[in-house]
Amino acid sequence: MNRPPPTAAAARQAFLPVCRADMAARGWDQLDVLLVSGDAYVDHPAFGVPLLGRLLEARGYRVGILAQPDWRDPAAFTVMGRPRLCVALSAGAMDSLVNHYTAAGKKRRDDAYTPGGRAGARPNRALIAYTAAARAAFRQLPVLIGGIEASLRRLAHYDYWSDSVRRSLLIDSKADLLLYGMAENALLAVVEGLAAGATLTELRQLPGCAWVSSAPLAGVQLPSYEQVASDREAYGRAFALASRNAAALLVQPHGDRFVVVNPPAPPLTPAQLDALYALPFCRRPHPGYTEPIPAFEQIRWSITSHRGCQGGCAFCAIACHQGRRVLSRSSASILAEADQLRRDPAFRGTLSDVGGPTANMYGTTLRDARRCERCQRDSCLHPQLCDNLICDDGPAVALLRQLRRLEGVRHVFIASGVRFDLLERQSGYRQELFEHHIGGLLKVAPEALSDRVLQVMRKPPLRQFEAFVAAFRQHQRASGRRVGLVPYLMAGHPGCTLDDMIDTALVLKRLGLRVEQVQEFTPTPGTLATCIYHTGRDPLTGAAVFVERSARRRRLHKAVLLYHRPEEQAAIREALCLCGRQADGARLLGSAAPAGGCRDAAPAAAASDRAGRAGTPAGRGRRRTPRR
């Protein structure tokens, strides 16, 4: 029997309060914790702030969510009154500057985490603006900051958008505590401490927190902000020390103050992770919204099976925020979520994704967890698979088979990335993937097809991608299926030259592959590749690494990979001329580059190249984005 739809008031009451009327409906006169987010309020476990709100609610705290408030108006922060314990701020699921600007510095016109996809609902450097507004609204109230923007900026960091090394976000925001990582345990410990009457001074000792000290402390001493801001060698040294001592207490002087990063909070247990996903999420945007939220539409019928990543790719921030260990949910927890999704009247029989940062890392375990606590490797997979990692695909295969058997579920797709170097050891998962879990296209992310670049990226070598393509096509021929294979590739990554891009395009042509989009490398705070971009050296090996600074050549990097598009052929011929590889024009374009084509193209490109290389390694002064 179908139940009647809930009334508007009942539908609102299922969500966490967003205004005084919602509080009154629950009989509350004051919140314990106010959560502020740069994203719209979607009550779903894939959205970090609502997840933390539900966790605190389950522990008996009165929690409200203020989504995308007007940071220019302190009164906007007081719509639910002054909370009793603290206000906790997040920029949202993305760093606010990554959200706002492309790698070329152009302002984005949309925001997937905002109703209607409109841009402009959050400020640049959101946590600085939100903290200022919270301080103005709530004098003497503890202010906590967290989320990915805080995680990646907890120490002095190179900031691509201002083209400078900036201070720790703690210093610039003036927040009391920075909670880094996924922060469930850290936030809960801080809130419980405040509720018990603990002072901020006492809470600063908690794992997973960063704070500012007026006196030096014993710990791993990093080069100061002043040193790393003026000396790229010191910057690289600080990055290497922080990376190799991620489990230790880190101390970095900033003038006469000291940013202290405590050791990480203990990871959740599998049972705790299952309990999080069992909380009473509405799995919908707040009913106060009248327009769709694109990010929700993308994940509505997907399931997160695990968090964390052992890959250690140089350009990726996942390990810095979610951690280097994979934490998997139980199959019972995932099946319960799938059962909830299939009972939704809007469900049409397709689970769009079952995965995480890397889908086929689900269920991976460690032989000895204590070895990982002492390990200084930045990747469990590169340059070779760590012998402490168990890549058993049995749990993942069993889970996928159980999901396919659920009544009403017609398709279960894997849209998350897969590591094809792991698939070499996971024949069962590979068979399941090829046979049952690909939609119209299988999307994989080799990121580059040049071994020299792949080495800098910490990605598997070309031969492993070629072996994966061969296995995929052999299965397609044997099964009679016709499914496309689309590789994701990146342009402009440190270590990548225009010659490497031409070689990559020739590999694509040889393998009969095409790409429709090419991601341009964006230096994001906290990643290894960003450190290399800024310093021109790999901080972990000391090796010099080429970095393409010329905007024109970076544009050619992208054009070369789109060799099949007629509109890119002039740019590709220019690239071939610049590299003296006109003879490759026949293989790449089907005809040789016209004689004399270099005379027009090369001087302009060379001038652009010289301009891009002038000054500091990042080509200072070329950015048009705000410096605030």
N, C-alpha and C positions, 0 to 999 in steps of 0.2 A: 504494500500500500504506500503510495507516495505521500510524503508529508507536505503540508502547505508551506509556502515560502515564509521565512521569518519576517516579521515587521521590520521597518527601517530602524526602530529603536533597538530591537533585539539584535539585529545585525551589527549595529555599532557596539553594543555592549560586549559582543564576543571578542572585540579587539581591545588592546591596551588603550587607556585613555589618551586623548589628544587635546582635550579642552576641559574647562571647568564643569560643563554639563555632563561629560562622560564620567568625571570623578563623582559628581553628585549622584548619578545613577547607580554607582557602586557604594554610595554611602561614605565616601572619603572626603575629608576636609583638607588633607595635605598629602603630597607625595613623599615617599622616602627618597627616591632616586629619579631624577629627570635625565632621560637619554635624548641627546640631540644628534640628528643625522643629516648629512648632505644629500641623502637619497630620499625619495618618496617612501612612505610607510607601506611596505608590502609584508604582511604577516606570514612569513614563509622562512623555513630554516636556511635557505640559500642566502638570505639577507642578514648580515651580521648583527646590526643593532636590534632588530626584532628578536633574533635568537637570544641575545643577551637579556633582553627585556623579559622574555618568557622564562629564562633560567632564574632570574631574580624573583619573578612572580611566584614560581614554584617553591622558592625558599621563604615565601611569606612576606616579601617586600612589596610596597605599593609603588608601582612604576608607571610613568607616563612617557610618551614618545612625542618629541617635537621634531617634525620632519620639514626640512628645508625652510627654516625660519628666515625672516628678513634680518640679516646680520647688521644692517645699518640702523636698526631700531631696537634698542635694548628692551623696550616694552613688549616686543614680540616674544621675548624669552620668558615673560612673566604671566603668560595666559593661563597657566595652571598653578600660579603662586610659587612661593619659595619652597623648594624641597627640603626635607628635614636633614638628610645626610650629605648629599653631594649632587653635582651635575657632571655627567660623563658625555664627552663630545667625540664624534667621529665625522670625518669628511665624507664617508660613504664607502662604497665598494671599490672605488678607484681613487688614486691620488688626484686631487682637484686639478692640477695643471695638466696631467695626462688626459683627464676628462675634457679639458677645455681647448687644448692645442694639439695640432699634428706635429710630426717630427720636423716638418718644414717651417714651423712657427705660425701656421695659419690657424685662425680661430675656428673651432668646430661649430657647426650650425645646429647640432642636435645633442641630446643627452638621453641615453637609453634609460636612465634611472629617474626620469622626471615625467609626469603626466603629459601626454601628447608629444613626448620626445623633444621638448623645447630646451634649448640651452639657456644658461644664465640664472638658474635657480639656486646656485651655490656660488660662493666667492672664490677668487683665486686664493691659494694658500688658506684653505677654508678653516683649518684649525687655529690659525692666528686670529682670524676675524671672529670666529665663534667664541674663542676664549676671551677676547676683549669685550664682546657683547655680554657674555655670562658674568664676567667680573663687574661690569657696570650694573647689571640687573641684580646680582646677588653678592653683596659685600660680605667678605669673610667666609664665604661658602667654599669648601674644597672643590677644585676643578680638576677633573681627570681627562686626559686625552688618550685616544687609542685608534685602532683601525690601521689600514695599510699605510696611509699617509704618515701616521706617527711611527709605525714600525720601521719604515725605510729611512726616516729622517731623525732617528734617535741620537745619532752622533753627528759631528760635523760632516757635511756631505757636498759633493759636487752637484750643483743645480743647473741643469741644461738651459732652463728658460731664462734665467738671469745671467747665465754664462759666468758663474762665480761659485766659489766654495762658501756655503752658508753655515751658520752656526747650528748646533743642535736645535731641533724644534722646541725643545723644552725652554731654551733661553729666549728664543724669539716669541714664543706664545705666552710665556710667563705662567704656564699651568703648574699645578702643584705636583702632579705625578703623571708620567707617561707609562701606559700599559702596552707592552709590545707583544706581538704574536696574536694568536687567536683569542687569548685573554679571558676565557671563561673562568679558570681557576684564580687568576690574578684579580679580576674584578670582584668576584665573589668574596675573596679574602679581604679586599679593601673595604667593601661594603659591610661585611660582618664585623670587621674591626671598628669602623666608624659607629656602627650600631651599638657596639659594646663599650664605647667611650674612649677608644684608642685615639691618640693624637696622630697628626700627619707625620711627625718625627718618628713615632714608633712604626707606622705603616711603611715608611721608606725602606725598611729592611726586607720587605716581602719579595719573594722571587717573581720575576716577570715585570718588575717595575724599574723605571729609570727616574732619576731625580737630580736636583742640583744641590751640591754641598758647598759650604763656605770654607771648608778646610780640606786638605788632601787626605785621601784614604789609601790604605794598602790594597793592592789589586794589580791587574795588568795595566801598566801605565802606557797610554797612547800618546803620540805626539799631539801637542796642543792645537787648538783651533787656529791660532796665529801662525803656527808652523805649517799646518797643512794648507792654509789659505794662500801662503806665499811660496811654498816649495812643493812641487809635484812629487819629488822623491819622498818627502815626509808623508804626503797624502797616501802614496802607495804603501809605505811602511805601516801607517795606521790601519789601512784596510786589511793588510795581511795579518797583523796582530789581532785585530778584532775577529777576523774569519777563523783563525786557528785557535782562538781562545773563546769561542762562542759560549761555552759552558761556564766561563769564569766571570768574576766581577771585573768590569772594565771601568777605567777612570780616564777622562779626557779634560785637561784644563781648558777653560774659556776665560781668558783674562785672569781675574783673581777668584774665579769660581771654578767648580769642578762638576762636570756631568758624570754621574755615576750610573752605570747600567748593571743592575743585579743579574745574577745567573737566571736562566729561563725558569718559568713556572713549570712544575711537573706536568707532563702531557696527560690528557684525559686517558682513562682506561677505556677499553672497548665497551664495557658496561655503561660508563658515564656518557660516551658518545651515543650509544643507543638510547639512553634516557633523554638526551637532548632532543633527538628526532621524534620521540614519543610525546613531547609536550603539545599542548592543545593549540597548535597553529591553525588559523583560519585558511591558510594557503590562498589568500586573495589580497589584492590591494585594498586599502581602507575604503569603505563604502562612500566616504566623502568625496572621492575622486570621480570625475565624470568622463575622463579621457583614459585611454589605455596607456599602460606603462610598458614600453618595449622590452625592457630587461625581464619583466615578469612573463611576458608572452613567450620569450625565448626559452625559459626554464620551466614553464608551467607543468609540463608532463615529463620532466626529467627527474632523476633520482641521483643524489650524491651518495656514492658508496664508500668513499674514504677521503681523507685529507692528507696533505703533506706530499713531498716528492723527493726521491733519492737521486734524481737525475743530475742535479747541480749544473744545469745549463747556464752559461756565463751571463746571458742576457735576461734571465728569468728571476723574478722577485718572490716566487712562491716559497722556496725554501727559507728565505729570510723572514717570511711572515707566518707561513703555516708549519714550517719545520722540515727537517731533513728525514725524519722518520715517517713512514706511512702508518696511519691509524685507520683501520678498517672497521666498518660496522658489521654486526653479525648478519647472517643471511635472514634470520627471523625478523630483525628490525627492518631490513630492506623490503622483505616480502610484505610486512605489515603496511609499509608506506605505499607499495604498489597496490595493495588491496584497497587502501583508502582512495588512491587516485582512480582506480577502475570503477569505484562506486559513485564518482562524481558524475552528475547528469550530462556534463559537457564533454566527458571523455569519449573519444572516438576509436579507441582500441590500440593506440600507438604510444608506447613509452619512448620519448624522443631521445633519451640518453640514460645510460646507467654507467657512471664513472666518476672521475675526479680529475685532478691535475693531469694524471696519466692513467687511462682506463685500466690497462693491464698490470698496474701495480697493486690492484685490489688483492688482499690476502697475503702479500709478501711479508715475510717475518725475518727475524734475526736469530742466528745461532747463539750469540752472546751479546746481550744488550749492553753489558759493561764495556765491551770493546768499543762500542760506538761513543760512549761518554769520553773516552780517551783519544778518539780518532781525530785527526786534523785534515783528512781528505775533504775536498769540497764536493765530491761526487762519489756515489757508490757504484756507478756504472762506467766512469771514465777515469783513466784510459783503458781499464779493463774491469770486469765485474768483480766486486769485492767478495772474497770467499766467506764472509760473514753473513751475506744476504741469501736468503732462501727464496727462490722464485717459483715456488710451487703454484701451478695454475689450477689445481684441483678445486679449491674453494670457489674461484671465479666461474669455472665451467659449470659446477653444480648449481651455482646461483642463477646463471643465465638459463639453464634448462628449467629450473623451477619457475622462473618468471614467465617463460614461454608457455607453461602449462596452466597459468592462471586463467580462469574463465573470463572472457571478455577482452583478453589481451591478444591482439592479432600480430603485432609487431613489437619487437624490442630492439632498438637501434643503439649503437655505440657511436656517439658523436664527439666524445672527448678524444683527445689525442692518444695515440698508442706509440709505445717505444718498440720499433721493429727489431732493435738489438735484443730486447727481452723476448720478443716473440720467437727468436731462434731457439730459446730454451723452453718455450711454452707451446708445444705443438697442439695440445688440446684446445687451448684458448684460440690459437690462430685458426684452427679448423672451425670452431664455433663462430668466430668472427666472420670468416669468409662465407660460411654456409648460411648463416641466419641473421646477422646483425648489421648489415650494411643497407642503407637506403639506396638512393639512386647513385650516390657517389661515396667512395671511400676516401676520406681526407687524412693525409698523413703530413707530418711536419719534419722533413729532413733539415729544413732551414737553409742549408747550403749543399752544394754538390762538388765542393773542392776540399780535398783532404786538408790542405793548409788552413782554410777557414774553419773547417769542422774541428780541428785541433784547438783553435782559439775559443770556439764556442762551447767546447766540452760535449760535442755531439758525436754519435757513432760514425765511423768512416764510410766513404762512398760505397765500398764493396758490400757492406751490409744492407744499404738501401737497394742496390742492384739485385742482391739475393732476394730481398723482400718482394720487389717488383716481379722477379721471375717466378717466385712461388705463388704470388697472387694470380698472375696470368695463367700459370699452369692449372691452378684450381678453376679459373674461369673457363678454360678450354674443356677440362674434364667434366664440369657441371653443366656446360652449355649456357651459363648465365652471362649477361652482358651488364657489367657494373663498371662505371668509370673510376679512375684513380686520379686524384688531384693532389699534387704536393704543395705544401705551403713553404714559401721561400722568403728570405729576408735580404734586403739590400742595405749596403752601407755599414754593415757590422764591422767593428774593429778587426783588422787582419785581412779584410776583403779589398782586393784591388779590382780595377776595371777588367784586367786580364782574367781574374778569377770568375767574374760574372760572364765573360764570353765563354770560358770553359764550361761554366754551369749551363749556359744556354745550349751549348753543343751536346752536353750530356742529355739534357731534356729532349733535344731533337733526336738523338740516337735512340733514346728509350721510347720515343713516340708520346711524350707527355707535354701537356700545356698547362700553364698557370693563368688564371684570370685576374688575380690580385697579387700584388707584391707588397709585403709589409716593409716599411722603412724603419731601420733601427732607431729607437728613441732611447737615449740615455736616461734611465730612471734611477733615482737615488738608491744607494745600497747594493747595487748589483756589481758583480765582477766586471762585466763588459763596460759599465759606466766608468769604473776606475781606470780601465785600460784606455777608454776614449779620452779621458781627461789627462792622463799622465803619459800615454804612448808606450806604456810598459805593462806586462803582466806582473802584478804585485806578488804573485805566489811563486813565480819562477825567475823573475828579474829580466826576462827576455824582452827586447824591444819589439813592438808590434806596430805595423803600419796602420794609420787611421786616415780615412778619406775625409778631408775637411771641405773640399770644394762642393758647393751646392750643385753646380752644373754636373760634375762627375757623378754625384749621388743620384741625380736625375737619370743619367745615362745607365747607371747600375740597374735601375728599375726597367728602363726601356729595353735593354738587351734581353731580359727574361721574358718579355712579351714579344718575342721574335715573330710570332704568327699574326700579329696585328699590323695591317698595312700602314696605319697612321704612325707607327713607331719606326718604320724602316729608315727614314732619314736620320733619326737619332742613332740607330744601330750602326749605320754606315759611318757616322761620325765617330762612334766608339771604336769601330774596327780600325779606322784611320789613326786615331790617337795612339792605339796600341801597336800599329804597324802590322795589323793582321787582316789586311784586305783579302788575302787568299782564302780566309775562312768565310767570306761573304757568300760564296757559292754553296757551302754546306749549310749555312745558317738561313740564308734568305732565298736560296734557289738560284741566285745569279750573283756574279761577282760585283763588288762595289764599283761604281763607275770610276774610271780613271780621272784623276784630278779632283775627286771629291774631297780630298783632305786639304786642299789649298784653302778652301773657304772655312771648313769646320775647325781645323786644328788651331789656328791662331786665337780665335774667340774662346775656344774651350781652354787653351793654355792660359790665357789672360785670366779667365774665371778661376782656374786652378790656382794661379799665383795669388790672387786676391784672397781665396779661401784659406791658403796656407800662411798668409802673413800674420804676424803677431803671435799670440799664444796658441797652444794646440787646439783650442776650440774656436779659433777665428773670432776673437772678441769684437763686439760691436755690430755683428751681423744680425743679431736677434731683434725682432720687433715686438716681442711679448713684454708685458709689464715686468718691472723688476721688484715690485713690492713683495 
